[in-house]
Amino acid sequence: MRAWIAATAAAVLLVGCGTAAAKPVTARPRAQTVAASAVPLRARALALAWRLVDELSPPAGTRTVHLAKLPPPLNQPQAPLQPGWVRVTETLEAPADPESVWEAMLARIAATAEAAWRPARTAAEHLDPASFRSVTISAQPWQSRVMTRTFTSQADIAGLTSIINAGAPAPLSVVTGMRCAPVAIVYVLRFTPRAAGGPSVVLTLGGCPHSYGITVNGRQQPSLWDNGKLRTAAGTLLAIRYPLGA
């Protein structure tokens, strides 16, 4: 008789681009012998997910098993993966001295890890503050009128663009699956080009504080994680005080 334990590894993100639909994996990928940058992002995500599984520390004597069917409760169907995610699963059998059928069922370890890769940032969304004549910030507090101000100070523009340029891309497949506690204010930032033909940039920090959208000359760019820094900077310029600016 053996005891069974269920364990799950954390989800992680990889930097890069890719939209291929992920599929459940049952075999461990072979070690890569080429430069990491040349390895497809999905393969790198699989390798990372396997590494997470391997970092588990099961009891001594545990061995890998290959079962056509898992016993309950480990045989519950898993939610389908969103595009941009991969999943790996390994079933382990651990020695134990069970005192009941339930303990016997808990003697299996189901280790699962999932990984997703982040879209690559485009050159267009790396903003040069010298390219802009002004930035207009609009703030729409909940159940209040819109506040709008235009700023022409290069220091103000540089402060905002530095936050944007340091932003991390947010995978759409991850963001869409996250629940949202709405924030008090929606911000829109519009950067006006200094010269004709220069980049016209619009950022929208919506009511769901997971990521914010950015367009350059009307073209949508990869969304960026909303870590609150851009909201805080915009609120400070508009003299909005906490908690409304949160």
TORTIPA-547254 format. One record per residue (C-alpha): residue number from 1; residue in one letter; y, x, z. Coordinates in Angstrom, 3 decimals, always signed. Each point is the difference from the previous one (the first is absolute). Layout:
# residues N
<num=NUM, residu=a, v=Y, u=X, w=Z>
...
***
This chain:
# residues 246
<num=1, residu=m, v=+0.000, u=+0.000, w=+0.000>
<num=2, residu=r, v=+3.531, u=+1.137, w=-0.692>
<num=3, residu=a, v=+3.540, u=-1.022, w=+0.957>
<num=4, residu=w, v=+2.663, u=-0.800, w=-2.651>
<num=5, residu=i, v=+3.723, u=+0.755, w=+0.123>
<num=6, residu=a, v=+2.681, u=-1.065, w=-2.486>
<num=7, residu=a, v=+2.945, u=+2.307, w=-0.696>
<num=8, residu=t, v=+2.833, u=-0.055, w=-2.529>
<num=9, residu=a, v=+2.225, u=+2.876, w=-1.146>
<num=10, residu=a, v=+3.746, u=-0.392, w=-0.557>
<num=11, residu=a, v=+1.664, u=-0.649, w=-3.386>
<num=12, residu=v, v=+2.066, u=+2.803, w=-1.537>
<num=13, residu=l, v=+2.328, u=+0.615, w=-2.958>
<num=14, residu=l, v=+0.063, u=+2.653, w=-2.702>
<num=15, residu=v, v=+3.100, u=+0.997, w=-1.952>
<num=16, residu=g, v=-0.147, u=-0.514, w=-3.757>
<num=17, residu=c, v=-0.405, u=-2.748, w=-2.539>
<num=18, residu=g, v=-2.852, u=-2.194, w=-1.151>
<num=19, residu=t, v=-0.866, u=-3.632, w=-0.527>
<num=20, residu=a, v=-3.739, u=-0.013, w=-0.750>
<num=21, residu=a, v=-1.925, u=-2.602, w=+1.986>
<num=22, residu=a, v=-2.082, u=+1.540, w=+2.763>
<num=23, residu=k, v=-3.710, u=-0.748, w=+0.397>
<num=24, residu=p, v=-2.322, u=+0.348, w=+3.016>
<num=25, residu=v, v=-1.627, u=+3.422, w=+0.072>
<num=26, residu=t, v=-3.529, u=+0.749, w=+1.158>
<num=27, residu=a, v=-0.333, u=+3.667, w=-0.970>
<num=28, residu=r, v=+2.073, u=+2.896, w=+1.272>
<num=29, residu=p, v=+1.976, u=+1.784, w=-2.747>
<num=30, residu=r, v=-0.879, u=+3.605, w=-0.737>
<num=31, residu=a, v=+2.339, u=+2.728, w=+1.199>
<num=32, residu=q, v=+2.847, u=+0.714, w=-2.396>
<num=33, residu=t, v=+0.222, u=+3.506, w=-1.455>
<num=34, residu=v, v=+3.341, u=-0.384, w=-1.783>
<num=35, residu=a, v=+3.575, u=-0.001, w=+1.266>
<num=36, residu=a, v=+0.842, u=-3.042, w=+2.150>
<num=37, residu=s, v=+2.854, u=-0.974, w=-2.318>
<num=38, residu=a, v=-2.492, u=-0.313, w=-2.875>
<num=39, residu=v, v=-2.354, u=-2.299, w=+1.896>
<num=40, residu=p, v=+0.550, u=-3.711, w=-0.778>
<num=41, residu=l, v=+1.712, u=-1.819, w=+2.845>
<num=42, residu=r, v=-2.883, u=-2.455, w=+0.426>
<num=43, residu=a, v=-2.441, u=+2.905, w=+0.467>
<num=44, residu=r, v=+2.338, u=+1.589, w=+2.552>
<num=45, residu=a, v=+0.234, u=-3.311, w=+1.845>
<num=46, residu=l, v=-3.806, u=-0.258, w=+0.081>
<num=47, residu=a, v=-0.322, u=+3.532, w=+1.353>
<num=48, residu=l, v=+2.546, u=-0.748, w=+2.710>
<num=49, residu=a, v=-1.761, u=-3.225, w=+0.977>
<num=50, residu=w, v=-3.320, u=+1.857, w=+0.315>
<num=51, residu=r, v=+1.695, u=+2.615, w=+2.155>
<num=52, residu=l, v=+1.172, u=-2.742, w=+2.355>
<num=53, residu=v, v=-3.556, u=-1.302, w=+0.290>
<num=54, residu=d, v=-1.314, u=+3.517, w=+0.637>
<num=55, residu=e, v=+2.475, u=+0.458, w=+2.866>
<num=56, residu=l, v=-1.830, u=-2.598, w=+2.095>
<num=57, residu=s, v=-1.995, u=+1.414, w=+2.910>
<num=58, residu=p, v=-3.183, u=-2.100, w=+0.324>
<num=59, residu=p, v=-2.598, u=+0.644, w=+2.743>
<num=60, residu=a, v=-2.398, u=+2.927, w=-0.341>
<num=61, residu=g, v=-3.006, u=-0.847, w=-2.128>
<num=62, residu=t, v=+1.902, u=-2.374, w=-2.268>
<num=63, residu=r, v=-1.167, u=+0.003, w=-3.623>
<num=64, residu=t, v=+1.176, u=-1.549, w=-3.262>
<num=65, residu=v, v=-2.088, u=-2.952, w=-1.212>
<num=66, residu=h, v=-0.059, u=-1.803, w=-3.330>
<num=67, residu=l, v=-0.737, u=-3.683, w=+0.391>
<num=68, residu=a, v=-0.240, u=-2.623, w=-2.714>
<num=69, residu=k, v=+1.352, u=-2.506, w=+2.550>
<num=70, residu=l, v=+2.009, u=+0.533, w=+3.144>
<num=71, residu=p, v=-0.968, u=-2.005, w=+3.104>
<num=72, residu=p, v=+2.507, u=-2.462, w=+1.455>
<num=73, residu=p, v=+2.769, u=+0.279, w=+1.026>
<num=74, residu=l, v=+0.506, u=+2.996, w=-2.309>
<num=75, residu=n, v=-0.874, u=-1.984, w=-3.120>
<num=76, residu=q, v=+3.176, u=-2.068, w=-0.040>
<num=77, residu=p, v=+1.706, u=+0.175, w=-3.434>
<num=78, residu=q, v=+3.014, u=+2.295, w=-0.164>
<num=79, residu=a, v=+3.307, u=-1.132, w=-1.428>
<num=80, residu=p, v=+0.465, u=+1.026, w=-3.651>
<num=81, residu=l, v=+2.108, u=+3.088, w=-0.543>
<num=82, residu=q, v=+3.448, u=-0.232, w=-1.554>
<num=83, residu=p, v=+0.759, u=+2.216, w=-3.030>
<num=84, residu=g, v=+0.855, u=+3.514, w=+1.146>
<num=85, residu=w, v=-2.508, u=+0.043, w=+2.909>
<num=86, residu=v, v=-3.438, u=+1.582, w=+0.380>
<num=87, residu=r, v=-2.667, u=-0.610, w=+2.663>
<num=88, residu=v, v=-3.004, u=+2.011, w=+1.153>
<num=89, residu=t, v=-2.715, u=-1.103, w=+2.438>
<num=90, residu=e, v=-2.772, u=+1.928, w=+1.735>
<num=91, residu=t, v=-2.689, u=-1.527, w=+2.226>
<num=92, residu=l, v=-1.282, u=+2.097, w=+2.899>
<num=93, residu=e, v=-2.936, u=-0.554, w=+2.338>
<num=94, residu=a, v=+0.459, u=+1.184, w=+3.570>
<num=95, residu=p, v=-2.699, u=+0.435, w=+2.660>
<num=96, residu=a, v=+0.299, u=-2.250, w=+3.068>
<num=97, residu=d, v=-1.932, u=-1.696, w=+2.755>
<num=98, residu=p, v=+0.920, u=-3.671, w=-0.536>
<num=99, residu=e, v=-0.551, u=-2.666, w=+2.622>
<num=100, residu=s, v=+0.443, u=-2.954, w=-2.285>
<num=101, residu=v, v=-0.107, u=-1.046, w=-3.643>
<num=102, residu=w, v=+3.795, u=+0.132, w=-0.048>
<num=103, residu=e, v=-0.051, u=+3.650, w=+1.036>
<num=104, residu=a, v=-2.520, u=+0.660, w=-2.740>
<num=105, residu=m, v=+2.352, u=-1.555, w=-2.565>
<num=106, residu=l, v=+2.873, u=+2.091, w=+1.301>
<num=107, residu=a, v=-1.944, u=+3.199, w=-0.575>
<num=108, residu=r, v=+1.204, u=+0.319, w=-3.612>
<num=109, residu=i, v=+3.295, u=+1.657, w=-0.780>
<num=110, residu=a, v=+1.826, u=-1.326, w=-3.045>
<num=111, residu=a, v=+2.789, u=+2.457, w=-0.792>
<num=112, residu=t, v=+2.540, u=-1.142, w=-2.565>
<num=113, residu=a, v=+3.164, u=+1.710, w=-1.232>
<num=114, residu=e, v=+2.571, u=-1.212, w=-2.511>
<num=115, residu=a, v=+2.690, u=+1.975, w=-1.803>
<num=116, residu=a, v=+2.837, u=-0.859, w=-2.367>
<num=117, residu=w, v=+2.315, u=+2.175, w=-2.048>
<num=118, residu=r, v=+3.759, u=-0.314, w=-0.189>
<num=119, residu=p, v=+1.796, u=-0.330, w=-3.352>
<num=120, residu=a, v=+1.896, u=+3.058, w=-1.175>
<num=121, residu=r, v=+3.772, u=-0.185, w=+0.287>
<num=122, residu=t, v=+1.863, u=+0.060, w=-3.312>
<num=123, residu=a, v=+2.776, u=+2.454, w=-0.791>
<num=124, residu=a, v=+2.329, u=-2.963, w=-0.562>
<num=125, residu=e, v=-0.118, u=-1.101, w=+3.638>
<num=126, residu=h, v=+1.043, u=+3.417, w=+1.321>
<num=127, residu=l, v=+3.724, u=-0.672, w=+0.222>
<num=128, residu=d, v=+2.769, u=+2.567, w=-0.511>
<num=129, residu=p, v=+2.936, u=-1.124, w=+2.191>
<num=130, residu=a, v=+2.473, u=+1.653, w=-2.385>
<num=131, residu=s, v=-1.118, u=-2.445, w=-2.716>
<num=132, residu=f, v=+1.460, u=-3.004, w=+1.836>
<num=133, residu=r, v=+3.578, u=-1.174, w=+0.329>
<num=134, residu=s, v=-0.711, u=-2.545, w=+2.747>
<num=135, residu=v, v=-2.627, u=-1.988, w=+1.832>
<num=136, residu=t, v=+0.368, u=-3.683, w=+0.799>
<num=137, residu=i, v=-1.985, u=-1.272, w=+2.974>
<num=138, residu=s, v=-0.684, u=-3.694, w=+0.517>
<num=139, residu=a, v=-1.528, u=-1.318, w=+3.204>
<num=140, residu=q, v=-1.341, u=-3.513, w=+0.437>
<num=141, residu=p, v=-0.571, u=-0.759, w=+3.697>
<num=142, residu=w, v=-2.318, u=-2.874, w=+0.750>
<num=143, residu=q, v=+1.868, u=-3.323, w=-0.319>
<num=144, residu=s, v=+3.329, u=+1.808, w=-0.515>
<num=145, residu=r, v=+2.282, u=+0.813, w=-2.913>
<num=146, residu=v, v=-0.418, u=+3.149, w=-2.077>
<num=147, residu=m, v=+2.017, u=+3.060, w=+1.026>
<num=148, residu=t, v=+0.920, u=+2.402, w=-2.823>
<num=149, residu=r, v=+1.875, u=+3.310, w=-0.017>
<num=150, residu=t, v=+0.405, u=+2.783, w=-2.562>
<num=151, residu=f, v=+0.025, u=+3.651, w=+1.065>
<num=152, residu=t, v=+1.319, u=+2.865, w=-2.128>
<num=153, residu=s, v=-0.313, u=+2.869, w=+2.489>
<num=154, residu=q, v=-2.301, u=+2.695, w=-1.363>
<num=155, residu=a, v=-1.198, u=+0.665, w=+3.548>
<num=156, residu=d, v=-1.098, u=-3.633, w=+0.362>
<num=157, residu=i, v=-1.695, u=+0.012, w=-3.398>
<num=158, residu=a, v=-1.727, u=+3.320, w=+0.711>
<num=159, residu=g, v=-1.246, u=-1.278, w=+3.359>
<num=160, residu=l, v=-1.629, u=-3.031, w=-1.594>
<num=161, residu=t, v=-1.510, u=+1.884, w=-2.945>
<num=162, residu=s, v=-1.484, u=+2.660, w=+2.301>
<num=163, residu=i, v=-1.925, u=-2.714, w=+1.862>
<num=164, residu=i, v=-1.208, u=-1.494, w=-3.293>
<num=165, residu=n, v=-1.008, u=+3.378, w=-1.427>
<num=166, residu=a, v=-2.037, u=+0.777, w=+3.113>
<num=167, residu=g, v=-1.856, u=-3.327, w=-0.198>
<num=168, residu=a, v=-3.758, u=-0.286, w=-0.431>
<num=169, residu=p, v=-1.479, u=-2.276, w=-2.685>
<num=170, residu=a, v=-1.794, u=-3.104, w=+1.247>
<num=171, residu=p, v=-3.237, u=-1.085, w=-1.751>
<num=172, residu=l, v=+0.365, u=-3.607, w=-1.130>
<num=173, residu=s, v=-3.657, u=-0.675, w=+0.859>
<num=174, residu=v, v=+0.712, u=+0.978, w=+3.616>
<num=175, residu=v, v=+3.355, u=-1.760, w=+0.404>
<num=176, residu=t, v=-1.211, u=-3.340, w=-1.381>
<num=177, residu=g, v=-2.771, u=-0.127, w=+2.579>
<num=178, residu=m, v=+2.309, u=+0.561, w=+2.990>
<num=179, residu=r, v=+1.339, u=-2.809, w=+2.118>
<num=180, residu=c, v=+3.724, u=-0.216, w=+0.547>
<num=181, residu=a, v=+2.298, u=-0.825, w=+2.913>
<num=182, residu=p, v=+3.311, u=-0.797, w=-1.778>
<num=183, residu=v, v=+3.109, u=+2.012, w=+0.854>
<num=184, residu=a, v=+3.444, u=-1.395, w=+0.708>
<num=185, residu=i, v=+1.855, u=+1.359, w=-3.042>
<num=186, residu=v, v=-0.738, u=+0.519, w=-3.686>
<num=187, residu=y, v=+1.899, u=+2.927, w=-1.573>
<num=188, residu=v, v=+0.796, u=+0.719, w=-3.651>
<num=189, residu=l, v=+1.467, u=+3.382, w=-0.999>
<num=190, residu=r, v=+1.547, u=+0.404, w=-3.468>
<num=191, residu=f, v=+0.908, u=+3.509, w=-1.176>
<num=192, residu=t, v=+2.596, u=+0.087, w=-2.776>
<num=193, residu=p, v=-0.160, u=+2.966, w=-2.420>
<num=194, residu=r, v=+2.937, u=+2.389, w=-0.160>
<num=195, residu=a, v=-0.196, u=+0.422, w=-3.770>
<num=196, residu=a, v=-0.863, u=-2.378, w=-2.829>
<num=197, residu=g, v=-3.727, u=+0.052, w=-0.647>
<num=198, residu=g, v=-0.760, u=+1.292, w=+3.482>
<num=199, residu=p, v=-2.719, u=-1.481, w=+2.209>
<num=200, residu=s, v=+0.629, u=-3.440, w=+1.490>
<num=201, residu=v, v=-2.183, u=-0.416, w=+3.100>
<num=202, residu=v, v=-0.778, u=-3.074, w=+2.097>
<num=203, residu=l, v=-2.036, u=+0.013, w=+3.216>
<num=204, residu=t, v=-1.150, u=-3.149, w=+1.768>
<num=205, residu=l, v=-1.053, u=+0.129, w=+3.636>
<num=206, residu=g, v=-1.525, u=-3.433, w=+0.379>
<num=207, residu=g, v=-0.930, u=-2.114, w=+2.959>
<num=208, residu=c, v=-3.497, u=+1.564, w=+0.224>
<num=209, residu=p, v=+0.492, u=+3.556, w=+1.336>
<num=210, residu=h, v=-2.973, u=+1.772, w=-1.594>
<num=211, residu=s, v=+1.531, u=+1.424, w=-3.157>
<num=212, residu=y, v=+3.148, u=-0.301, w=-2.062>
<num=213, residu=g, v=+0.427, u=-0.344, w=-3.737>
<num=214, residu=i, v=+2.079, u=+2.239, w=-2.214>
<num=215, residu=t, v=+1.087, u=-0.420, w=-3.621>
<num=216, residu=v, v=+1.714, u=+2.597, w=-2.188>
<num=217, residu=n, v=+1.835, u=-1.344, w=-3.049>
<num=218, residu=g, v=-1.870, u=-3.249, w=+0.495>
<num=219, residu=r, v=-3.451, u=+1.615, w=+0.026>
<num=220, residu=q, v=-2.199, u=-0.458, w=+3.058>
<num=221, residu=q, v=-1.016, u=+3.221, w=+1.749>
<num=222, residu=p, v=-2.814, u=+0.528, w=+2.554>
<num=223, residu=s, v=+0.860, u=-1.717, w=+3.279>
<num=224, residu=l, v=+0.713, u=+2.173, w=+3.050>
<num=225, residu=w, v=-1.128, u=-0.455, w=+3.592>
<num=226, residu=d, v=+2.674, u=-1.683, w=+2.108>
<num=227, residu=n, v=+0.141, u=+2.217, w=+3.096>
<num=228, residu=g, v=+3.256, u=-1.597, w=+1.203>
<num=229, residu=k, v=+2.214, u=+2.995, w=-0.761>
<num=230, residu=l, v=+1.678, u=-1.507, w=-3.058>
<num=231, residu=r, v=+0.510, u=-3.330, w=+1.783>
<num=232, residu=t, v=+1.608, u=+1.802, w=+2.929>
<num=233, residu=a, v=+2.300, u=+2.054, w=-2.240>
<num=234, residu=a, v=+1.076, u=-3.075, w=-1.979>
<num=235, residu=g, v=+0.606, u=-1.967, w=+3.182>
<num=236, residu=t, v=+2.048, u=+2.844, w=+1.480>
<num=237, residu=l, v=+2.283, u=+0.125, w=-3.054>
<num=238, residu=l, v=+0.529, u=-3.771, w=+0.274>
<num=239, residu=a, v=+0.605, u=+0.326, w=+3.771>
<num=240, residu=i, v=-2.963, u=-2.269, w=+0.761>
<num=241, residu=r, v=-1.226, u=+0.443, w=+3.526>
<num=242, residu=y, v=-3.571, u=-0.201, w=+1.330>
<num=243, residu=p, v=-1.994, u=-2.256, w=+0.203>
<num=244, residu=l, v=+1.319, u=-1.706, w=-3.168>
<num=245, residu=g, v=-0.310, u=+3.195, w=-2.014>
<num=246, residu=a, v=-3.622, u=+0.577, w=+0.956>
***
